[in-house]
């Protein structure tokens, strides 16, 4: 039985670092599972487009696709944009939309990896306040998820963890940094809860000017690549079960 093609759907950006980071992540996914075909499509700004990839796959005779939104929360793109694009796919294709990446313990592990790569040590946790800085959203569900992640992450031993947003919601990164400083944290670190560089991650970085540590974006962290495969497997599993696999 042929495995469904994994189509990673990224938002896209005018910033060339965005697409480069997405492609680096996809390369890592391929390296973890060499027998799986993985393609990349963008909603905007970059090529190939999602629709273009689906047309090419259909022309090749591919029939089964798992479409995986490269998103950290179930906001507008996951609920509206991506389903709309997938509904326009050529008729022979059977498409299952996988869940978005977050929330997941693997993402928290990737956040900590980036903080340690930026200079923190595990022994610093109890004296370090962390700003969990996301892109922001007008979707209340997405905002609530970020707050929940911050609260649960704090219970793993950090001095404090505060959510912050680069757009649409408050507080901003710089305000959360000052709040943690005023709360008495010995040092303050900013952990961008974003997958790739771009306009909003740059805004997060500017807001981290008064922090002691600024971590890199999640990008092609090993934990993120493993999470993509876990979401693929979960979307593919119902079909395997139906066939008695």
Secondary structure, DSSP 8 states (H G I E B T S, - for coil): ----EEEEEE---SSHHHHHHHHHHHHHHHHH-TTS-EEEEESSSSSSBHHHHHHHHHHHT--EEEEEE--SS-SHIIIIIHHHHHHTS-TT-EEEE---S-S-HHHHHHHHHHHHHTT--GGGGGGEEEEEEE---S-HHHHHHHHHHHHHHHTTT-SEEEEEESSSSS--HHHHHHHHHHTT-SEEEEEE--SS-SHHHHHHHHHTTTSSEE----TT-HHHHHHHHHHHHHHHHHHHHHTT-
